[in-house]
Amino acid sequence: MEYRRAFVPGGTFFFTVVTYDRRKTFSQPAAARLLGSVLRRCIARWPMTVHAIVLLPDHWHTIWSLPSGDDAYPTRLGWAKKEFTKHWLSIGGSEAAVSSGKRRQRRRGVWQPRYWEHTIEDENDFQNHFDDVH
């Protein structure tokens, strides 16, 4: 299967990031705090504007705008997922069992592979997604 991402420098994007097997990881306050910390460190490394974010038990939605000329949202999301996983497991957070093949690919049972992304087209599109988040 071929996945296509829209790379719009300075664009605004809506994302959905899901836990592995829709585990209720974010029902745990420590997980919610950790994700917040990871995202703040991500913003410090790679500036962006977070317009909205909602954390649900098994996934989160967010709307980000990147700086002019910057289309590196995969770098940000990949880093955030990796950092969350590393710190979550180090504090005793749980993960689902994954196959040995997935382990060889350095996957863990914390996040679904990939994420869903939508490029915000205009102000109406932004408002619709912003309202969905809230």
N, CA and C atoms as an extended XYZ file, in Angstrom:
402
Properties=species:S:1:pos:R:3:atomname:S:1:resname:S:1:resid:I:1 pbc="F F F"
N         0.840       -1.172        0.000 N   MET     1
C         0.000        0.000        0.000 CA  MET     1
C         0.890        1.242        0.000 C   MET     1
N         0.526        2.206       -0.801 N   GLU     2
C         1.295        3.442       -0.893 CA  GLU     2
C         0.605        4.539       -0.094 C   GLU     2
N         1.368        5.163        0.796 N   TYR     3
C         0.839        6.260        1.592 CA  TYR     3
C         1.374        7.559        1.025 C   TYR     3
N         0.499        8.503        0.822 N   ARG     4
C         0.904        9.799        0.300 CA  ARG     4
C         0.634       10.858        1.346 C   ARG     4
N         1.606       11.683        1.553 N   ARG     5
C         1.485       12.789        2.484 CA  ARG     5
C         1.538       14.080        1.694 C   ARG     5
N         0.803       15.064        2.136 N   ALA     6
C         0.834       16.395        1.521 CA  ALA     6
C         1.869       17.223        2.263 C   ALA     6
N         2.845       17.699        1.566 N   PHE     7
C         3.883       18.530        2.167 CA  PHE     7
C         3.680       19.953        1.687 C   PHE     7
N         3.140       20.778        2.576 N   VAL     8
C         2.843       22.170        2.266 CA  VAL     8
C         3.679       23.026        3.207 C   VAL     8
N         4.766       23.615        2.712 N   PRO     9
C         5.597       24.443        3.595 CA  PRO     9
C         4.765       25.558        4.230 C   PRO     9
N         4.892       25.691        5.550 N   GLY    10
C         4.132       26.701        6.270 CA  GLY    10
C         2.660       26.373        6.391 C   GLY    10
N         2.285       25.129        6.118 N   GLY    11
C         0.878       24.738        6.111 CA  GLY    11
C         0.299       24.528        7.495 C   GLY    11
N        -1.004       24.346        7.495 N   THR    12
C        -1.749       24.014        8.705 CA  THR    12
C        -2.353       22.631        8.489 C   THR    12
N        -2.225       21.779        9.507 N   PHE    13
C        -2.580       20.375        9.377 CA  PHE    13
C        -3.388       19.905       10.580 C   PHE    13
N        -4.308       18.989       10.322 N   PHE    14
C        -5.059       18.295       11.362 CA  PHE    14
C        -4.514       16.874       11.427 C   PHE    14
N        -4.236       16.388       12.636 N   PHE    15
C        -3.690       15.040       12.817 CA  PHE    15
C        -4.531       14.240       13.795 C   PHE    15
N        -4.570       12.942       13.555 N   THR    16
C        -5.092       11.980       14.512 CA  THR    16
C        -4.002       10.942       14.729 C   THR    16
N        -3.635       10.733       15.990 N   VAL    17
C        -2.598        9.775       16.367 CA  VAL    17
C        -3.241        8.789       17.333 C   VAL    17
N        -3.109        7.486       17.032 N   VAL    18
C        -3.865        6.447       17.740 CA  VAL    18
C        -2.920        5.489       18.460 C   VAL    18
N        -3.320        5.058       19.644 N   THR    19
C        -2.539        4.078       20.392 CA  THR    19
C        -2.669        2.690       19.743 C   THR    19
N        -1.713        1.845       20.045 N   TYR    20
C        -1.694        0.492       19.496 CA  TYR    20
C        -2.938       -0.266       19.956 C   TYR    20
N        -3.640       -0.870       19.013 N   ASP    21
C        -4.866       -1.630       19.290 CA  ASP    21
C        -5.884       -0.819       20.090 C   ASP    21
N        -5.801        0.493       19.950 N   ARG    22
C        -6.714        1.417       20.646 CA  ARG    22
C        -6.728        1.185       22.157 C   ARG    22
N        -5.543        0.886       22.696 N   ARG    23
C        -5.419        0.738       24.149 CA  ARG    23
C        -5.711        2.080       24.811 C   ARG    23
N        -6.296        2.060       25.970 N   LYS    24
C        -6.730        3.267       26.690 CA  LYS    24
C        -5.569        3.892       27.483 C   LYS    24
N        -4.450        4.054       26.858 N   THR    25
C        -3.241        4.560       27.502 CA  THR    25
C        -3.476        5.901       28.189 C   THR    25
N        -4.203        6.799       27.543 N   PHE    26
C        -4.341        8.149       28.083 CA  PHE    26
C        -5.428        8.274       29.143 C   PHE    26
N        -5.988        7.151       29.564 N   SER    27
C        -6.853        7.151       30.744 CA  SER    27
C        -5.998        7.311       31.999 C   SER    27
N        -4.713        7.068       31.839 N   GLN    28
C        -3.784        7.161       32.953 CA  GLN    28
C        -3.199        8.578       33.005 C   GLN    28
N        -3.368        9.285       34.117 N   PRO    29
C        -2.861       10.662       34.207 CA  PRO    29
C        -1.381       10.797       33.871 C   PRO    29
N        -0.573        9.815       34.224 N   ALA    30
C         0.865        9.900       33.935 CA  ALA    30
C         1.113        9.947       32.426 C   ALA    30
N         0.328        9.224       31.666 N   ALA    31
C         0.491        9.219       30.204 CA  ALA    31
C         0.114       10.579       29.626 C   ALA    31
N        -0.958       11.154       30.121 N   ALA    32
C        -1.385       12.476       29.640 CA  ALA    32
C        -0.322       13.524       29.953 C   ALA    32
N         0.208       13.496       31.178 N   ARG    33
C         1.262       14.453       31.547 CA  ARG    33
C         2.502       14.265       30.687 C   ARG    33
N         2.869       13.010       30.455 N   LEU    34
C         4.059       12.733       29.658 CA  LEU    34
C         3.885       13.226       28.229 C   LEU    34
N         2.740       12.990       27.622 N   LEU    35
C         2.536       13.463       26.254 CA  LEU    35
C         2.637       14.986       26.202 C   LEU    35
N         2.059       15.667       27.173 N   GLY    36
C         2.167       17.127       27.222 CA  GLY    36
C         3.613       17.577       27.297 C   GLY    36
N         4.397       16.932       28.126 N   SER    37
C         5.813       17.264       28.256 CA  SER    37
C         6.569       17.024       26.950 C   SER    37
N         6.303       15.892       26.323 N   VAL    38
C         6.962       15.566       25.054 CA  VAL    38
C         6.595       16.596       23.977 C   VAL    38
N         5.338       16.972       23.904 N   LEU    39
C         4.927       17.943       22.885 CA  LEU    39
C         5.541       19.320       23.145 C   LEU    39
N         5.660       19.718       24.404 N   ARG    40
C         6.324       20.998       24.696 CA  ARG    40
C         7.791       20.964       24.283 C   ARG    40
N         8.470       19.844       24.518 N   ARG    41
C         9.868       19.714       24.084 CA  ARG    41
C         9.963       19.690       22.562 C   ARG    41
N         8.996       19.081       21.905 N   CYS    42
C         8.964       19.053       20.438 CA  CYS    42
C         8.850       20.481       19.883 C   CYS    42
N         7.957       21.270       20.469 N   ILE    43
C         7.774       22.652       20.025 CA  ILE    43
C         9.048       23.461       20.257 C   ILE    43
N         9.747       23.187       21.342 N   ALA    44
C        11.009       23.895       21.612 CA  ALA    44
C        12.064       23.550       20.562 C   ALA    44
N        12.069       22.314       20.088 N   ARG    45
C        13.035       21.877       19.059 CA  ARG    45
C        12.661       22.360       17.681 C   ARG    45
N        11.383       22.211       17.353 N   TRP    46
C        10.857       22.547       16.025 CA  TRP    46
C         9.637       23.439       16.213 C   TRP    46
N         9.821       24.745       16.173 N   PRO    47
C         8.693       25.645       16.435 CA  PRO    47
C         7.490       25.357       15.540 C   PRO    47
N         6.337       25.571       16.114 N   MET    48
C         5.056       25.437       15.414 CA  MET    48
C         4.000       26.063       16.306 C   MET    48
N         2.845       26.314       15.739 N   THR    49
C         1.714       26.799       16.511 CA  THR    49
C         0.729       25.655       16.672 C   THR    49
N         0.342       25.383       17.898 N   VAL    50
C        -0.678       24.380       18.183 CA  VAL    50
C        -1.978       25.151       18.398 C   VAL    50
N        -2.892       25.034       17.469 N   HIS    51
C        -4.162       25.752       17.539 CA  HIS    51
C        -5.168       25.049       18.436 C   HIS    51
N        -5.127       23.731       18.449 N   ALA    52
C        -6.084       22.951       19.231 CA  ALA    52
C        -5.506       21.562       19.448 C   ALA    52
N        -5.890       20.975       20.569 N   ILE    53
C        -5.497       19.595       20.849 CA  ILE    53
C        -6.529       18.997       21.792 C   ILE    53
N        -6.849       17.742       21.577 N   VAL    54
C        -7.719       17.016       22.500 CA  VAL    54
C        -7.130       15.621       22.677 C   VAL    54
N        -7.084       15.204       23.928 N   LEU    55
C        -6.540       13.902       24.281 CA  LEU    55
C        -7.695       13.029       24.759 C   LEU    55
N        -7.925       11.954       24.052 N   LEU    56
C        -8.956       10.975       24.384 CA  LEU    56
C        -8.260        9.713       24.902 C   LEU    56
N        -8.984        8.775       25.492 N   PRO    57
C        -8.310        7.620       26.100 CA  PRO    57
C        -7.384        6.847       25.156 C   PRO    57
N        -7.741        6.748       23.867 N   ASP    58
C        -6.959        5.911       22.954 CA  ASP    58
C        -6.409        6.649       21.733 C   ASP    58
N        -6.545        7.956       21.689 N   HIS    59
C        -5.978        8.716       20.572 CA  HIS    59
C        -6.014       10.206       20.898 C   HIS    59
N        -5.365       10.985       20.030 N   TRP    60
C        -5.434       12.436       20.173 CA  TRP    60
C        -5.533       13.083       18.807 C   TRP    60
N        -6.187       14.248       18.809 N   HIS    61
C        -6.326       15.076       17.616 CA  HIS    61
C        -5.633       16.401       17.902 C   HIS    61
N        -5.066       16.975       16.879 N   THR    62
C        -4.443       18.276       17.039 CA  THR    62
C        -4.413       19.015       15.708 C   THR    62
N        -4.330       20.326       15.787 N   ILE    63
C        -4.157       21.177       14.606 CA  ILE    63
C        -2.888       21.978       14.817 C   ILE    63
N        -1.965       21.855       13.861 N   TRP    64
C        -0.684       22.553       13.914 CA  TRP    64
C        -0.497       23.407       12.670 C   TRP    64
N         0.128       24.552       12.871 N   SER    65
C         0.642       25.347       11.741 CA  SER    65
C         2.152       25.390       11.856 C   SER    65
N         2.809       25.154       10.741 N   LEU    66
C         4.269       25.162       10.704 CA  LEU    66
C         4.772       26.521       10.239 C   LEU    66
N         6.011       26.842       10.601 N   PRO    67
C         6.587       28.110       10.151 CA  PRO    67
C         6.720       28.155        8.627 C   PRO    67
N         6.782       29.341        8.106 N   SER    68
C         6.952       29.546        6.665 CA  SER    68
C         8.141       28.742        6.153 C   SER    68
N         7.929       28.021        5.064 N   GLY    69
C         8.997       27.239        4.453 CA  GLY    69
C         9.235       25.877        5.088 C   GLY    69
N         8.548       25.542        6.150 N   ASP    70
C         8.763       24.302        6.903 CA  ASP    70
C         7.607       23.341        6.625 C   ASP    70
N         7.939       22.128        6.170 N   ASP    71
C         6.905       21.109        5.956 CA  ASP    71
C         7.221       19.822        6.714 C   ASP    71
N         8.040       19.908        7.750 N   ALA    72
C         8.570       18.723        8.427 CA  ALA    72
C         7.682       18.224        9.567 C   ALA    72
N         6.386       18.122        9.342 N   TYR    73
C         5.538       17.555       10.394 CA  TYR    73
C         5.835       16.084       10.657 C   TYR    73
N         6.256       15.273        9.645 N   PRO    74
C         6.581       13.881        9.988 CA  PRO    74
C         7.736       13.782       10.988 C   PRO    74
N         8.686       14.688       10.895 N   THR    75
C         9.790       14.702       11.855 CA  THR    75
C         9.256       14.943       13.257 C   THR    75
N         8.380       15.911       13.395 N   ARG    76
C         7.817       16.250       14.698 CA  ARG    76
C         6.992       15.091       15.274 C   ARG    76
N         6.088       14.548       14.479 N   LEU    77
C         5.236       13.472       14.982 CA  LEU    77
C         6.041       12.208       15.279 C   LEU    77
N         6.976       11.875       14.406 N   GLY    78
C         7.807       10.701       14.641 CA  GLY    78
C         8.628       10.840       15.914 C   GLY    78
N         9.207       12.008       16.107 N   TRP    79
C        10.002       12.253       17.307 CA  TRP    79
C         9.118       12.175       18.548 C   TRP    79
N         7.934       12.790       18.500 N   ALA    80
C         7.040       12.787       19.658 CA  ALA    80
C         6.620       11.359       20.021 C   ALA    80
N         6.274       10.554       19.034 N   LYS    81
C         5.883        9.173       19.309 CA  LYS    81
C         7.060        8.385       19.891 C   LYS    81
N         8.239        8.564       19.330 N   LYS    82
C         9.427        7.853       19.807 CA  LYS    82
C         9.770        8.266       21.235 C   LYS    82
N         9.776        9.563       21.505 N   GLU    83
C        10.113       10.049       22.842 CA  GLU    83
C         9.075        9.614       23.873 C   GLU    83
N         7.813        9.701       23.520 N   PHE    84
C         6.777        9.243       24.443 CA  PHE    84
C         7.004        7.773       24.773 C   PHE    84
N         7.199        6.956       23.745 N   THR    85
C         7.379        5.518       23.953 CA  THR    85
C         8.561        5.244       24.872 C   THR    85
N         9.688        5.870       24.583 N   LYS    86
C        10.909        5.654       25.377 CA  LYS    86
C        10.660        5.990       26.852 C   LYS    86
N        10.093        7.155       27.119 N   HIS    87
C         9.880        7.574       28.508 CA  HIS    87
C         8.733        6.815       29.166 C   HIS    87
N         7.689        6.515       28.416 N   TRP    88
C         6.554        5.757       28.950 CA  TRP    88
C         7.017        4.392       29.446 C   TRP    88
N         7.786        3.711       28.636 N   LEU    89
C         8.257        2.380       29.035 CA  LEU    89
C         9.261        2.474       30.186 C   LEU    89
N        10.048        3.542       30.237 N   SER    90
C        11.042        3.688       31.311 CA  SER    90
C        10.395        3.919       32.676 C   SER    90
N         9.161        4.446       32.700 N   ILE    91
C         8.477        4.647       33.981 CA  ILE    91
C         7.500        3.511       34.291 C   ILE    91
N         7.591        2.435       33.528 N   GLY    92
C         6.762        1.262       33.797 CA  GLY    92
C         5.428        1.247       33.078 C   GLY    92
N         5.260        2.129       32.093 N   GLY    93
C         4.038        2.132       31.303 CA  GLY    93
C         3.902        0.847       30.516 C   GLY    93
N         2.675        0.478       30.218 N   SER    94
C         2.437       -0.799       29.545 CA  SER    94
C         2.488       -0.647       28.026 C   SER    94
N         2.707       -1.767       27.384 N   GLU    95
C         2.658       -1.849       25.930 CA  GLU    95
C         2.024       -3.177       25.555 C   GLU    95
N         1.442       -3.218       24.376 N   ALA    96
C         0.867       -4.463       23.866 CA  ALA    96
C         1.983       -5.332       23.302 C   ALA    96
N         1.736       -6.623       23.284 N   ALA    97
C         2.693       -7.538       22.669 CA  ALA    97
C         2.689       -7.320       21.160 C   ALA    97
N         3.866       -7.348       20.554 N   VAL    98
C         3.985       -7.256       19.100 CA  VAL    98
C         4.800       -8.443       18.604 C   VAL    98
N         4.647       -8.747       17.343 N   SER    99
C         5.341       -9.895       16.756 CA  SER    99
C         6.845       -9.650       16.708 C   SER    99
N         7.585      -10.719       16.549 N   SER   100
C         9.040      -10.583       16.446 CA  SER   100
C         9.419       -9.781       15.190 C   SER   100
N         8.619       -9.912       14.131 N   GLY   101
C         8.875       -9.125       12.921 CA  GLY   101
C         8.737       -7.634       13.184 C   GLY   101
N         7.720       -7.258       13.938 N   LYS   102
C         7.548       -5.846       14.284 CA  LYS   102
C         8.677       -5.382       15.204 C   LYS   102
N         9.101       -6.250       16.096 N   ARG   103
C        10.243       -5.906       16.973 CA  ARG   103
C        11.493       -5.640       16.139 C   ARG   103
N        11.715       -6.473       15.112 N   ARG   104
C        12.888       -6.266       14.244 CA  ARG   104
C        12.800       -4.923       13.528 C   ARG   104
N        11.581       -4.448       13.284 N   GLN   105
C        11.382       -3.131       12.654 CA  GLN   105
C        11.428       -2.013       13.686 C   GLN   105
N        11.776       -2.357       14.924 N   ARG   106
C        11.878       -1.405       16.043 CA  ARG   106
C        10.526       -0.816       16.430 C   ARG   106
N         9.468       -1.584       16.207 N   ARG   107
C         8.129       -1.144       16.617 CA  ARG   107
C         7.838       -1.687       18.001 C   ARG   107
N         7.096       -0.905       18.749 N   ARG   108
C         6.671       -1.299       20.084 CA  ARG   108
C         5.145       -1.264       20.116 C   ARG   108
N         4.564       -1.823       21.143 N   GLY   109
C         3.115       -1.885       21.246 CA  GLY   109
C         2.517       -0.688       21.969 C   GLY   109
N         2.941        0.519       21.594 N   VAL   110
C         2.421        1.734       22.216 CA  VAL   110
C         1.572        2.533       21.235 C   VAL   110
N         2.033        2.688       20.000 N   TRP   111
C         1.338        3.483       18.980 CA  TRP   111
C         0.985        2.633       17.776 C   TRP   111
N        -0.120        2.959       17.132 N   GLN   112
C        -0.397        2.407       15.809 CA  GLN   112
C         0.687        2.937       14.872 C   GLN   112
N         1.088        2.172       13.882 N   PRO   113
C         2.011        2.724       12.893 CA  PRO   113
C         1.338        3.887       12.171 C   PRO   113
N         2.126        4.843       11.806 N   ARG   114
C         1.633        6.000       11.051 CA  ARG   114
C         0.659        6.835       11.870 C   ARG   114
N        -0.075        7.685       11.181 N   TYR   115
C        -1.059        8.597       11.766 CA  TYR   115
C        -1.890        9.121       10.618 C   TYR   115
N        -3.005        9.751       10.942 N   TRP   116
C        -3.856       10.329        9.909 CA  TRP   116
C        -3.595       11.823        9.876 C   TRP   116
N        -3.439       12.361        8.667 N   GLU   117
C        -3.142       13.786        8.491 CA  GLU   117
C        -4.054       14.361        7.417 C   GLU   117
N        -4.462       15.591        7.633 N   HIS   118
C        -5.279       16.318        6.663 CA  HIS   118
C        -4.730       17.733        6.561 C   HIS   118
N        -4.478       18.183        5.345 N   THR   119
C        -4.038       19.555        5.127 CA  THR   119
C        -5.246       20.469        5.168 C   THR   119
N        -5.193       21.453        6.032 N   ILE   120
C        -6.287       22.420        6.136 CA  ILE   120
C        -6.280       23.283        4.878 C   ILE   120
N        -7.427       23.331        4.221 N   GLU   121
C        -7.530       23.993        2.917 CA  GLU   121
C        -7.806       25.492        3.002 C   GLU   121
N        -8.680       25.883        3.937 N   ASP   122
C        -9.094       27.289        4.008 CA  ASP   122
C        -9.681       27.547        5.398 C   ASP   122
N       -10.189       28.751        5.612 N   GLU   123
C       -10.715       29.125        6.928 CA  GLU   123
C       -11.910       28.266        7.336 C   GLU   123
N       -12.797       27.933        6.401 N   ASN   124
C       -13.941       27.071        6.728 CA  ASN   124
C       -13.477       25.686        7.161 C   ASN   124
N       -12.500       25.129        6.451 N   ASP   125
C       -11.941       23.831        6.793 CA  ASP   125
C       -11.296       23.886        8.179 C   ASP   125
N       -10.547       24.956        8.428 N   PHE   126
C        -9.927       25.130        9.748 CA  PHE   126
C       -11.002       25.154       10.830 C   PHE   126
N       -12.022       25.960       10.634 N   GLN   127
C       -13.066       26.100       11.648 CA  GLN   127
C       -13.785       24.783       11.894 C   GLN   127
N       -14.058       24.027       10.831 N   ASN   128
C       -14.715       22.722       10.995 CA  ASN   128
C       -13.859       21.769       11.828 C   ASN   128
N       -12.570       21.710       11.534 N   HIS   129
C       -11.686       20.819       12.298 CA  HIS   129
C       -11.468       21.348       13.711 C   HIS   129
N       -11.355       22.633       13.860 N   PHE   130
C       -11.212       23.238       15.194 CA  PHE   130
C       -12.438       22.893       16.045 C   PHE   130
N       -13.615       23.024       15.468 N   ASP   131
C       -14.848       22.684       16.191 CA  ASP   131
C       -14.879       21.192       16.534 C   ASP   131
N       -14.408       20.341       15.634 N   ASP   132
C       -14.373       18.903       15.909 CA  ASP   132
C       -13.471       18.607       17.105 C   ASP   132
N       -12.337       19.291       17.186 N   VAL   133
C       -11.420       19.067       18.296 CA  VAL   133
C       -12.083       19.473       19.612 C   VAL   133
N       -12.788       20.581       19.582 N   HIS   134
C       -13.414       21.072       20.814 CA  HIS   134
C       -14.784       20.469       21.039 C   HIS   134
